[in-house]
Amino acid sequence: MNVRNHFLERYCERILNMEDKNEIKQYIVQNRDRLISECLKMFEHAEYIYSGQLWDNVTRNYYIRDNIILVTDTNNSALITLFRCDFGFPEKTNRSIVQDLKDEIRVKQDELKNVEDEISIFIEQKQYELDVIEKQLNIIEDQKKLLEQKRDLIKSEMNSERSKKFIIMKEIDKLALTLCSSMDYKKELLEGKLA
């Protein structure tokens, strides 16, 4: 895990109670490996409390060790900063408040876990119902397509039957034309005598 320089500076400031910025920078340069080791050890013994966005739009993970909050990125690949829990009360009262809040967070995390389990079971059941409905809809779609094909076939058969009449009528027209193909009749038509 990467320990950012900002984290090391806050560690010197807030854990080692160093105040001078130049002294802090020099101390980090001279003791970097040891400081990183101490910070990583502190993180190893920290308890996860929260993942989310606090005070800005950046999601981070929050851990606690005693009354010290350690902040990491969402992948826990870097220690970003740390700070003490200070509610403006004496240390003993601050620690008591920290413990009460940690206990409440655990209760809510357990409650969340139970709700997530219930939701998961509910979603699984509803997903099964949805799957059944989807299959029924597919069957109905297939039946609809089949009925449409049958409808189209029946229309085609009806048109085929209607065309029989049309074919016979055209044959009658052809025969009548042949029968009535008199030169005298054509001449009368051309002369307009039948109008």
TAWOFEN-V624521 format. One record per pair of residues at least 12 apart in sequence whose ideal C-beta (glycine too) atoms are under 7 Angstrom apart, sorted by the first residue. I is the first residue (numbers start at 1). J is the second residue. Records with the same first field share a line. If there is no record, write none. Layout:
I = J / J
This chain:
1 = 40 / 76 / 77 / 78 / 79
2 = 77 / 78
3 = 36 / 39 / 40 / 79
4 = 78 / 79 / 80
6 = 80 / 81
7 = 39 / 79 / 80 / 81 / 82
8 = 28 / 35 / 39
9 = 24 / 28
10 = 81 / 82 / 83
11 = 35 / 39 / 82
12 = 24 / 27 / 28
14 = 82 / 83 / 84
39 = 79
42 = 65 / 70
43 = 63 / 70 / 79
45 = 65
46 = 63 / 64 / 65 / 70
47 = 63 / 64
48 = 61 / 63
49 = 62 / 63 / 64 / 102 / 105
50 = 62
51 = 74
59 = 74
60 = 72 / 73 / 74 / 80
61 = 74 / 76
64 = 102
67 = 84 / 85 / 94 / 95 / 98
68 = 82 / 84
69 = 82 / 83 / 85
70 = 82
85 = 98
